[in-house]
Amino acid sequence: MNRYNIWLDHYNKRRDQILSNLQRYKQEIEALRNLISSKNLILPLDEPKSGLKTRMCFVDGGEGIRELLGIVIYFIRASGLIVDKIKGNERFVRDLEMNILDYDDHTKERVELLRSAMEFDVATRCINEYHPDYLFLDGSLYENSRKKPLDREEYQIYRKKFTRLLKLCKKESVHVIGISEDSRSKLFTTYVSIKYNVKFPRFMTDSSILRLIAKDTVYRTKEFVPQSYFESKEHESTITISFPTIYVQPTKLANPLRVDVPDWEMDLENIVDLILELSKNSGHYGYPLPLYLVHLDAKIEEKHTEWSTNRLIHYVSREDPELYDTILRGKRRSLRPI
C-alpha cells in the first residue's frame, strides 16, 4: 500500500496549492470585469428568428490510424449534410478512403491534412450539386489557414483544396462559416490585450475568461480580426484573406463557440441568428444540431479500423506471407503480454 499512500499524500498537498493558484487567477479576472464590460466587448443576444427559409450545408470528418511494424494504415471519412428549409428535406453527401503511409515525424499530421482535404472536397461537391446559401464547417477557418507547413505532398493538396473552396464560396455567394469548440485559443485575449493594454493571467484561455465574465448568459463578443492573414497563389492569382471572428454562447449553460468568416462576409448578424436557431434545442451543449449529426455520421470508431485492418492483414498474409511478416505484423507493444 506504500505506493498508494505516496499518491494520496502528494494529492492532498497539491490540490490545495492548485486551488489557491486558480482562485488568485479568478481574482485577477474579477478585477478586469468592469473594464471589459465598459468596452462593450460582450453583447447580449435576442431570441432568434424562427422558421428561416434557407438551404444549408454542414461538413465534418473523421479519421482512424492503425500502426503496424512497417507501415501506418489510415482511414478517413467526410460527410456533408444538406438541410433544405425551403423544400423541407435533408440528405447526406459522403466520401471515405483507406490507404497506407510510411512512418515519419509527421505521420499523424499528414493523415489530418488528408482528412481535412476530403472535407473540402465534400463541401465543394455540396456547393456544386445542391447550391446551399450557407456552408458550416466544423473547425476554425483561421486555424485551417494557419496549418503548419510541411514539406509533404499532403500539405500541398490540403492548401490547394482549401483555397479552391474559399474561392468557390466567394464566386457562388455562399456564406462560409467556421465553428470551433476550441477551448485553448487566446485570440480574443490577445486582441483585448493589444487594443486596451490589458494583461490577462497566463493560464486563462478565451473560453475560461468569457465564462468568468459573462457566466450563464446568451451573448456574443464584439467582432475582432486575428492579426495574421491567409495568402495563397494559384493559377497566377493571389488571394489574401483575413478572418473576422466572434465568440457566441448560444444557450445559457453552454461553453462559447468560436465563429469565423472570410473578410468579404457582410451578413454576420444573420449568421449569429442562424447559429442561435440551430443551437437552441441542444441545452447545455449549445452547438448547432446539424453539425453534431454530421459529426456522428463521419466518426470512425475503433471497431471499424480494427475490422478493416485485420481483414487486410489476413488477405496479405495469404497472398504474400513474407510481405506480411516484414511489414504488416503488429508492433511489439501490441503483442506485449497483459
NORQUI-V783644 format. One record per backbone hydrogen bond with DSSP energy under -0.5 kcal/mol. NH is the residue of the N-H (numbers start at 0). CO is the residue of the C=O. Records with the same first field share a line. If there is no record, write none. Layout:
NH: CO ; CO
//
This chain:
3: 0
4: 0
5: 1
6: 2
7: 3
8: 4
9: 5
10: 6
11: 7
12: 8
13: 9
14: 10
15: 11
16: 12
17: 13
18: 14
19: 15
20: 16
21: 17
22: 18
23: 19
24: 20
25: 21
26: 22
27: 23
28: 24
29: 25
30: 26
31: 27 ; 28
32: 28 ; 29
33: 29
35: 31
36: 32
37: 33
38: 34 ; 35
39: 36
40: 35
42: 40 ; 219
44: 217
53: 51
55: 82
56: 133
57: 80
58: 135
59: 78
61: 76
63: 74
65: 72
67: 70
68: 328
69: 326
70: 326
71: 100
72: 65
73: 71 ; 98
74: 63
75: 96
76: 61
77: 94
78: 59
79: 92
80: 57
81: 79 ; 90
82: 55 ; 80
83: 81 ; 88
84: 53 ; 82
87: 83
88: 83
90: 81
92: 79
94: 77
96: 75
98: 73
100: 71
106: 103
109: 105
110: 106
111: 107
112: 108
113: 109
114: 110
115: 111
116: 112
117: 113
118: 114
119: 115
120: 116
121: 117
122: 118
123: 119
124: 120
125: 121
126: 122
127: 123
128: 124
129: 125
130: 125 ; 126
132: 54
133: 54
134: 174
135: 56
136: 134 ; 176
137: 58
138: 136 ; 178
143: 139
144: 140
145: 141 ; 142
146: 143
151: 149
154: 151
155: 151
156: 152
157: 153
158: 154
159: 155
160: 156
161: 157
162: 158
163: 159
164: 160
165: 161
166: 162
167: 163
168: 164
169: 165
170: 166
171: 167
172: 169
173: 168
174: 132 ; 172
175: 173
176: 134
177: 259
178: 136
179: 257
189: 185
190: 186
191: 187
192: 188
193: 189
194: 190
195: 191
196: 192
199: 197
203: 200
204: 202
205: 184
208: 204
209: 205
210: 206
211: 207
212: 208
213: 209
214: 209 ; 210
216: 214
218: 216 ; 248
219: 42
220: 246
221: 40
223: 244
225: 223 ; 242
229: 240
230: 228
231: 238
233: 236
236: 233
238: 231
240: 229
244: 223
245: 258
247: 256
248: 218
249: 247
253: 250
256: 247
257: 179
258: 245 ; 256
259: 177
260: 243
261: 175
262: 241
264: 261
270: 266
271: 267
272: 268
273: 269
274: 270
275: 271
276: 272
277: 273
278: 274
279: 275
281: 278
284: 281
285: 281
288: 277
290: 287
291: 287
292: 288
293: 289
294: 290
295: 291
296: 292
297: 293
298: 294
300: 298
303: 300
304: 300
305: 301
306: 302
307: 303
308: 304
309: 305
310: 306
311: 307
312: 308
313: 309
314: 310
315: 311
316: 312
317: 313
318: 314
319: 315
323: 319
324: 320
325: 321
326: 322
327: 322 ; 323
328: 323
330: 66
333: 330
334: 330 ; 331
335: 331
//
